Amino acid sequence: MIDIKVFGSGSSGNGYVIDNGTDQLLLEAGIRYKDVAVGLGFDFSRVRGLLITHEHGDHSKYIKQFIDKTTIDVYMSAGTAAALELEPSYRIHIVRPFQRLHLGTWSVTGFSVQHDAAEPLGYVCDTNAGQHLLYVTDTYYVRYRFEGITHMLVEMNYAEDLATYNETHNGYNHTLHKRIYTSHFEEQASLQFIDANKSRSLQQVMLIHVSATNGDPARFKQATQEITGVPVSVAGW
């Protein structure tokens, strides 16, 4: 069983912990160290690594707090490290696409995604018990497909009809609307990705990074349940 705890999900800051019952992994550093520490009961003893997808502040703003205040190793792509002006060291590790990393009882594989960042990654996190969590955020397209996924932590940021309506009627910024086409998963693209990667072993889907302006959590949840037939939750809702 994989337990997922959400510290924040969205443009104001992202942070999660995944727990396989033995070891934990932190995903992103977009939430203050203090808030994460409180959420973990000030116990980082089971955390085996901090995975960063890309350099944007809502995913990396507080990374230096985690480096300074913990002994956790941090993992990211070479492009992300360069963008954050972090030199590889014994604490900061470079993830190369499809290189398998062994972090305690977790096995982690990074893969490239499409986003307006230096070298963004998604991750597959495997347990010794044969569970496979797929983590994808801040992308408009993923070219890869994965077998045997049991848990999904996947972005469903906006719906095109809602973004268009808000631009037309509510003064939604046209430039921002245009940017999300090349940076975030639209509802239908996310549903297609989820459908392509679901397996007979799928147990849980959590939708993340849902836009407060152009998203609809209830609609997104229902649509995802219809194509997966498993419990679906929406982070922060």
C-alpha positions in Angstrom: 0.0 0.0 0.0 1.3 3.5 -0.9 0.1 6.4 1.2 0.1 9.9 -0.4 0.1 13.0 1.7 -0.4 16.4 0.2 1.3 19.5 1.6 0.3 21.7 -1.3 -0.8 21.4 -4.9 -1.1 24.2 -7.4 0.6 27.5 -8.5 1.0 28.6 -4.8 3.2 25.7 -4.0 3.6 21.9 -4.5 4.8 19.3 -2.1 3.9 15.6 -1.4 5.2 12.7 0.5 4.7 9.1 -0.6 5.1 6.3 1.9 5.4 2.6 1.2 5.1 1.7 4.9 8.9 1.4 5.3 10.4 4.4 3.6 9.2 7.8 2.4 10.0 10.0 -0.6 9.4 13.8 -0.7 8.2 15.1 -4.1 9.0 18.8 -4.8 10.1 21.7 -2.6 7.5 24.3 -3.2 6.2 24.2 0.4 8.2 25.7 3.3 10.4 23.3 5.2 8.6 24.2 8.4 5.1 23.3 7.1 6.4 19.9 5.7 8.2 19.2 9.1 4.9 19.8 10.9 3.1 17.5 8.5 5.7 14.8 9.2 5.7 15.3 12.9 9.2 16.6 12.7 10.3 13.1 11.8 12.4 12.8 8.6 14.0 9.6 9.6 12.2 7.5 7.0 12.7 10.0 4.1 15.1 8.5 1.6 15.1 11.4 -0.9 13.6 14.6 -2.3 12.7 14.5 -6.0 12.4 17.7 -8.0 10.6 17.8 -11.3 11.8 21.3 -12.5 13.0 24.7 -11.4 9.8 26.7 -11.3 9.3 28.3 -7.9 6.1 26.5 -7.0 8.1 23.3 -7.2 11.6 24.4 -5.9 11.4 27.6 -4.0 12.3 26.2 -0.7 14.9 23.6 -1.8 17.7 25.4 0.1 15.8 25.1 3.3 15.6 21.3 2.9 19.3 21.2 2.1 20.3 23.3 5.1 17.9 21.9 7.6 17.9 18.2 6.8 20.3 15.5 5.7 18.1 14.4 2.9 19.6 13.8 -0.6 18.0 15.8 -3.4 17.5 14.5 -7.0 16.9 16.5 -10.2 17.9 16.7 -13.8 21.2 18.4 -14.9 19.1 21.2 -16.5 17.1 21.8 -13.4 20.3 21.9 -11.2 21.9 24.4 -13.6 18.7 26.6 -13.6 18.7 26.6 -9.8 22.4 27.3 -9.7 23.1 24.1 -7.7 26.3 22.2 -8.2 26.1 18.4 -8.1 27.5 17.2 -4.8 27.2 14.3 -2.3 23.8 15.7 -1.4 22.6 16.9 -4.8 22.3 14.1 -7.4 21.7 14.4 -11.1 18.9 12.2 -12.5 19.4 11.0 -16.1 16.3 9.8 -17.9 15.5 6.1 -17.4 18.4 5.7 -15.0 17.1 3.6 -12.1 17.9 4.9 -8.6 17.6 2.8 -5.4 16.5 4.9 -2.5 15.9 2.7 0.5 13.1 0.3 -0.4 12.1 2.6 -3.3 13.3 2.3 -6.9 13.0 5.5 -8.8 13.1 6.2 -12.6 13.0 9.7 -14.1 11.7 10.4 -17.6 11.5 13.5 -19.7 8.3 15.5 -20.1 7.3 18.5 -22.1 7.1 21.8 -20.2 8.5 25.3 -20.5 11.5 24.5 -18.2 15.1 23.6 -18.6 14.9 19.8 -18.3 11.7 18.8 -16.6 11.1 15.2 -15.4 8.4 12.9 -14.3 9.0 9.9 -12.1 8.0 6.3 -11.6 8.5 5.2 -8.0 8.5 1.4 -7.4 8.2 -0.5 -4.2 9.7 -3.8 -3.2 6.1 -5.1 -3.0 5.5 -4.6 -6.7 3.6 -1.3 -6.5 4.3 1.4 -9.1 3.5 5.0 -8.6 3.5 7.3 -11.7 4.1 11.0 -10.9 3.5 13.5 -13.7 3.0 17.2 -13.3 3.5 20.5 -15.3 3.5 19.0 -18.8 1.3 19.2 -21.8 2.5 15.9 -23.3 4.3 12.7 -22.2 5.6 10.5 -25.0 6.1 7.4 -22.9 3.7 4.7 -21.7 4.2 2.6 -18.5 3.2 -0.9 -17.6 1.7 -2.2 -14.4 1.0 1.2 -12.8 -0.9 0.8 -9.4 -1.0 4.5 -8.3 -1.2 7.7 -10.3 -0.3 11.2 -9.1 -1.2 13.1 -12.3 -1.8 16.7 -13.2 -5.2 17.8 -14.6 -4.7 21.5 -14.7 -7.4 23.1 -16.8 -10.3 22.5 -19.2 -10.1 24.3 -22.5 -13.7 25.3 -22.5 -13.4 26.9 -19.1 -10.2 28.7 -20.0 -11.9 30.1 -23.2 -15.0 31.1 -21.3 -13.0 32.9 -18.6 -10.9 34.7 -21.2 -14.0 35.8 -23.1 -16.2 36.7 -20.1 -14.1 37.2 -17.0 -11.0 38.9 -18.3 -8.7 35.9 -18.1 -5.3 36.9 -19.4 -4.8 35.9 -23.0 -1.1 35.6 -22.8 -1.4 33.3 -19.7 -4.1 31.3 -21.5 -1.7 30.8 -24.5 1.1 29.8 -22.2 -0.8 26.9 -20.5 -1.1 25.2 -23.9 2.6 24.5 -23.8 3.0 24.0 -20.1 0.2 22.1 -18.4 -2.1 19.1 -18.9 -5.5 20.0 -20.3 -8.4 17.9 -19.1 -8.7 15.7 -22.3 -4.9 15.3 -22.7 -4.7 14.2 -19.0 -7.6 11.8 -19.4 -6.0 10.3 -22.5 -2.7 9.9 -20.7 -4.4 8.2 -17.7 -6.4 5.9 -19.9 -3.2 4.9 -21.8 -1.4 4.1 -18.6 -4.1 2.4 -16.5 -3.6 -1.2 -15.8 -5.6 -4.1 -14.3 -3.5 -3.5 -11.1 -4.5 0.2 -10.9 -5.7 1.0 -7.3 -5.8 4.8 -7.0 -5.6 8.0 -9.0 -4.9 11.4 -7.4 -5.4 14.5 -9.6 -3.0 17.3 -8.8 -2.2 20.9 -9.8 -5.8 21.7 -10.6 -6.3 25.4 -11.6 -8.5 27.4 -9.2 -9.6 29.5 -12.2 -9.8 27.1 -15.1 -10.4 23.8 -13.4 -13.4 21.9 -12.1 -12.5 19.3 -9.5 -15.9 17.6 -9.4 -16.0 17.3 -13.2 -12.4 16.1 -13.4 -12.9 13.5 -10.7 -16.0 12.1 -12.3 -14.5 11.9 -15.7 -11.4 10.1 -14.3 -13.5 7.6 -12.4 -15.5 6.8 -15.5 -12.4 5.7 -17.4 -10.5 4.0 -14.6 -13.1 2.5 -12.3 -10.9 3.1 -9.3 -11.1 5.6 -6.4 -10.1 9.1 -7.5 -9.3 12.1 -5.4 -8.3 15.7 -6.2 -5.5 17.2 -4.2 -6.6 20.1 -2.0 -10.3 19.5 -2.7 
